[in-house]
């Protein structure tokens, strides 16, 4: 068998497994799922599943890692880390993976994944804080960001964004990514403005 045919089969199997995962989360919830149910729905063998993933958590980890890699790649090409365009990119990314995020963050999702996403966003916000010592607000004067040792502010902002994503997806994405980004940037700017007085 040629390498390209084998690669195509692997890609197809992984797609079926991932689609089965999302379907089953929507139907039954993440915590109730077993690998057997995922492989049965995907119509692949357990051996095929275990060739690529250790368990259902590893499956989600890999999907999420790929999604975040795409997001960080898109962010890396932005001109400035405090550009509102980064948050447009962020919500574009969520829209692209809306079924995954909707399933994992929704009521049948997993607290484990919510914590994982919050941690990723905390790290992203901390990167912004290191790279951009000031937040560009709508006013003529930039606002100083939180002290590097302060973990409260990145945690609050990350939690806000996870909740905003969950709300947005549960309501059928009533606003385009640009509007969600604008509102998110306005809220973050208000938080930084307040915390700059602490």
C-alpha positions as CSV (number, residue, x, y, z in Angstrom):
1,X,0.0,0.0,0.0
2,X,1.4,3.4,-0.9
3,X,2.2,6.0,1.8
4,X,-0.4,8.4,0.4
5,X,-3.2,5.9,0.5
6,X,-2.2,4.9,4.1
7,X,-2.1,8.7,5.1
8,X,-5.6,9.1,3.5
9,X,-7.0,6.2,5.6
10,X,-5.4,7.6,8.8
11,X,-6.9,11.0,8.1
12,X,-10.3,9.6,7.3
13,X,-10.3,7.4,10.5
14,X,-9.3,10.3,12.6
15,X,-12.1,12.5,11.1
16,X,-14.7,9.7,11.8
17,X,-13.4,9.4,15.4
18,X,-13.6,13.1,16.0
19,X,-17.0,13.5,14.5
20,X,-18.2,10.5,16.6
21,X,-16.8,12.1,19.7
22,X,-18.7,15.4,19.1
23,X,-21.9,13.6,18.2
24,X,-21.8,11.5,21.4
25,X,-20.9,14.4,23.6
26,X,-24.0,16.3,22.3
27,X,-26.2,13.2,22.8
28,X,-24.9,11.7,26.1
29,X,-22.2,14.0,27.6
30,X,-18.5,13.7,27.7
31,X,-18.1,12.0,31.1
32,X,-20.5,9.2,30.2
33,X,-18.7,8.2,27.0
34,X,-16.4,5.2,26.6
35,X,-13.8,4.5,23.9
36,X,-16.0,1.6,22.8
37,X,-18.9,3.9,22.0
38,X,-16.7,6.2,20.1
39,X,-15.2,3.5,18.0
40,X,-18.6,1.9,17.3
41,X,-20.1,5.2,16.2
42,X,-17.0,6.0,14.1
43,X,-17.0,2.4,12.6
44,X,-13.3,1.9,13.4
45,X,-11.6,-0.8,15.5
46,X,-10.4,-0.1,19.0
47,X,-6.9,-0.9,17.7
48,X,-7.2,1.9,15.2
49,X,-8.3,4.3,18.0
50,X,-5.4,3.3,20.3
51,X,-2.9,3.7,17.5
52,X,-3.6,7.4,17.6
53,X,-5.0,8.1,21.1
54,X,-4.4,6.8,24.7
55,X,-8.0,7.5,25.8
56,X,-10.9,9.9,25.2
57,X,-9.0,12.6,27.1
58,X,-6.0,12.3,24.9
59,X,-8.3,12.5,21.9
60,X,-9.7,15.8,23.1
61,X,-6.2,17.0,24.1
62,X,-5.0,16.4,20.5
63,X,-8.0,18.1,18.9
64,X,-7.7,21.1,21.2
65,X,-3.9,21.3,20.7
66,X,-4.3,21.4,17.0
67,X,-7.0,24.1,17.3
68,X,-4.9,26.2,19.6
69,X,-1.8,25.8,17.4
70,X,-3.9,27.2,14.5
71,X,-5.0,30.0,16.7
72,X,-1.5,30.9,18.0
73,X,-0.2,30.7,14.4
74,X,-2.9,33.2,13.3
75,X,-2.1,35.5,16.3
76,X,1.6,35.3,15.6
77,X,1.2,37.1,12.3
78,X,-0.7,40.0,13.9
79,X,1.2,43.3,13.9
80,X,0.7,43.9,17.6
81,X,-0.4,41.7,20.4
82,X,-2.9,44.2,21.9
83,X,-4.6,44.6,18.5
84,X,-8.4,44.0,18.7
85,X,-7.8,41.9,15.5
86,X,-6.3,39.2,17.7
87,X,-9.7,38.8,19.4
88,X,-11.4,38.7,16.0
89,X,-9.0,35.9,15.1
90,X,-9.9,34.2,18.4
91,X,-13.6,34.3,17.8
92,X,-13.1,33.3,14.1
93,X,-11.3,30.3,15.5
94,X,-14.1,29.4,17.9
95,X,-16.6,29.8,15.1
96,X,-14.6,27.4,12.9
97,X,-14.6,24.8,15.7
98,X,-18.0,25.6,17.0
99,X,-19.3,22.1,17.4
100,X,-16.2,21.0,19.4
101,X,-16.4,24.0,21.7
102,X,-20.2,23.9,21.9
103,X,-20.1,20.2,22.9
104,X,-17.2,20.5,25.4
105,X,-18.3,23.8,27.0
106,X,-22.0,23.1,27.0
107,X,-24.1,21.4,29.8
108,X,-23.0,18.0,28.5
109,X,-19.4,18.9,28.3
110,X,-16.6,18.4,30.8
111,X,-15.4,20.6,33.7
112,X,-12.0,19.1,32.9
113,X,-12.1,20.8,29.4
114,X,-13.4,24.1,30.9
115,X,-10.4,24.2,33.2
116,X,-8.0,23.3,30.4
117,X,-9.4,26.1,28.2
118,X,-9.2,28.6,31.0
119,X,-5.6,27.7,31.6
120,X,-4.8,28.1,27.9
121,X,-6.4,31.5,27.9
122,X,-4.6,32.6,31.1
123,X,-1.3,31.7,29.5
124,X,-2.3,33.6,26.4
125,X,-3.3,36.7,28.4
126,X,0.0,36.5,30.4
127,X,1.9,36.4,27.1
128,X,0.0,39.5,26.1
129,X,1.0,41.1,29.4
130,X,4.7,40.4,28.9
131,X,4.7,41.5,25.3
132,X,2.5,44.5,25.6
133,X,3.2,46.5,28.8
134,X,0.3,48.8,28.1
135,X,-3.3,48.2,26.8
136,X,-4.4,50.5,24.0
137,X,-7.7,51.8,25.2
138,X,-10.1,54.0,23.2
139,X,-8.7,57.0,25.1
140,X,-5.5,58.8,24.0
141,X,-3.6,57.4,27.0
142,X,-2.6,53.7,27.2
143,X,-3.5,51.8,30.4
144,X,-0.9,50.0,32.3
145,X,-1.5,46.3,32.5
146,X,-1.5,44.2,35.7
147,X,1.7,43.5,37.6
148,X,3.4,40.3,36.3
149,X,3.0,38.6,39.7
150,X,-0.8,39.2,39.8
151,X,-2.6,36.1,38.7
152,X,-6.1,37.3,39.6
153,X,-6.6,39.5,36.5
154,X,-5.6,37.0,33.8
155,X,-7.8,34.4,35.6
156,X,-10.8,36.8,35.6
157,X,-10.3,37.7,32.0
158,X,-9.9,34.1,30.9
159,X,-13.0,33.1,32.8
160,X,-14.9,36.0,31.2
161,X,-13.9,34.8,27.7
162,X,-14.8,31.1,28.4
163,X,-18.2,32.3,29.6
164,X,-18.6,34.6,26.6
165,X,-17.7,31.8,24.2
166,X,-20.2,29.5,25.9
167,X,-23.0,32.1,25.8
168,X,-22.2,32.9,22.1
169,X,-22.4,29.3,21.0
170,X,-25.5,28.4,23.1
171,X,-27.3,31.4,21.6
172,X,-26.4,30.3,18.0
173,X,-23.7,32.9,17.5
174,X,-26.1,35.9,17.3
175,X,-23.2,38.4,16.7
176,X,-20.3,38.0,14.2
177,X,-16.8,37.4,15.5
178,X,-15.9,41.0,15.0
179,X,-18.7,42.2,17.3
180,X,-17.8,39.6,20.0
181,X,-14.2,40.7,19.7
182,X,-15.2,44.4,20.0
183,X,-17.3,43.7,23.2
184,X,-14.5,41.5,24.6
185,X,-11.9,44.2,24.0
186,X,-14.1,46.8,25.6
187,X,-14.7,44.7,28.7
188,X,-11.0,43.8,29.0
189,X,-10.1,47.5,28.6
190,X,-12.6,48.4,31.4
191,X,-11.0,45.7,33.7
192,X,-7.5,47.1,33.0
193,X,-8.6,50.6,33.5
194,X,-10.0,49.7,36.9
195,X,-7.0,47.6,38.0
196,X,-4.6,50.3,36.9
197,X,-5.9,52.2,39.9
198,X,-5.1,49.4,42.4
